[in-house]
Amino acid sequence: MSAEKIAVFPQFAEMDRLRPYGYAWTTHQYTAMAGTVVDDVLATAYWARVARKLHLYDKIVVVEESGQWYAELLVVAPGTEGVKVCLLFGKQLDGNVGVNDASMQNFTGCSVKYRGPHLKWCIVDREGKILHEKCDTEAIAYGWLNQHVKTVQK
């Protein structure tokens, strides 16, 4: 066996290896359409249309727009026709986000529901049709609904 020099690794963290988190990698937020499941976003082809924006070790925080689940993904192999990701964390929420006791159906049959970060607070009729969307707060949505009720009653 030849006498080769064995590299000695530092026993302490090196200053030139430390930098702010956002310096080299980006954290992206993505809102998946209602009905999308976690397995869908784990598929390489799912990310094909946005592949050029994703880089190795980027993190993607994904929420399903109706609040069914939340996931954090890590880009492990970016490409031009898709992106391989791995699941860092995932949690089933079952739509129980932004919901409190005030979200009860009112006498008109309409209700105020949180539909995720894209649609935000929405006014939904009995059949599930969205009458108004993208209210920043539940209070604003109820304000819109109250005005709607007054207009309809005239």
N, C-alpha and C positions, 0 to 999 in steps of 0.2 A: 504494500500500500504506500502510495507516495505521500510525502508530507505536504498536504495542502493547508493553506491558511483557512481556518474556520472563522466565518464572520461572527463577530460578537454583537448581539443586539443590545440596544440601550435598555437599561433597567428602569428608566424614567421616561415620562412623556416628553417629547421634543416640541419646542415652541413653534418651529416651522411647519408642524403637522396640525396645528390648531388654528381654526379660522371660524368666523361666524357661520351658522348653519345655512343661511341663504346665499352664501358666497359661491358655492360650487353646485348646489342642488336647489331645485325649486319644489315647493309644495303647491300642488294644483288642487282645486276644488271642482268636482264634477257632479252634476245632478243627473242621475239616470232616470229615464222615463218610467212612469208607473207601470208595474208589472214586470220590470226587469228583475232578475234574481242575481244573487252574488256570483253564481257559476257563470253567468253571461259575461260579467265584467272581468272574469279571470281568463277568458279566452283571448288568445293573441290577436285574432282577427277583429275583435270588438273595437280595438283602439286604432285600426287602420286609418281612419279619416283624420285623426289628430296626432298620428305617429311622429310627424316632423317637429312637433312642439315638445316631445318628451325625450328625456335624456337618461342615461344610466344613473341610478340611485335617486331619481326624482321620486317624490311621494305623491300619490293621488288619494285625496280624501273623497270618497264617493257616498252620496246619499240618494236613496230612491225617493222620488218626488212626493209620494204619498206617505212617506215616513215609515215604510216597512222595515228598512234596515240601514245600517251605517257600516262602512268598511274603510280601512286604510290599506293601500296597496303600495308596493315598492317596485319601481321599474328595474328589472334585472337583465333585460336584453332588448334595447330599442332597435327598431328596424324600419324599413320604408313601407312594408306591407302589413305591419302589425307590431305590437309591443308585448313582450312577455313580462308579466307581472307576477308577484307573489303576494299572498294575503298576509299582512302583518297583524291585522286586528279586524274582527267583524262582530257585529252585534245585531240580533233581531230586535226590532223596536215595535213591530206589529201595529204601526200607525199611531202609537201612543206618544206623539210628540206635539207640543203646542196645544195640548188638549187640557181643558179644565172644566169644572162644573158649569161655567157660564156658556159653554158651547152647546147648550140644549136647544132643541128645535123650538121655534116660536109658533105663535098661532097661525101664521101665514103658511106654514108648512116648509118654510125656508130655514136653513140652518147655516151657521158660520163654522167653517172647518179649516184647519191648517192643512195645506196640500204640499208642503215642502218649500225649500228655499227658492224655487223658481216661481211657482204660482202663489206662494205665501198664503195669506188668509183669504179665503174665498167665501162667497155666498152661493149656496147650493140649494136648488129647489127639490121638491119631493121625488122627482124622477132621477135626480143626481146630476142634472144639467147645471153647469156653472153660470150664474147670472152676472157675477162680478168677481174679478180676481186681482191679485197682486196688491192687497192692502198690507201695509207694513206692520200693523198691529191688529189684534183682535178688536180693540175698541174702535178703530177706524172702520173695520168691517161692519160692526154693529151700527155705527153711525150711518154708513151707506144703506144698510138694511132698513133702518128707521125711516130714512128719507124715501126709500123705495116704497115702503108701506104707506106713507103719507100720500105719495104720488098716485099709487094704485087706488087708494080709497077716495080720491077726489072724483 
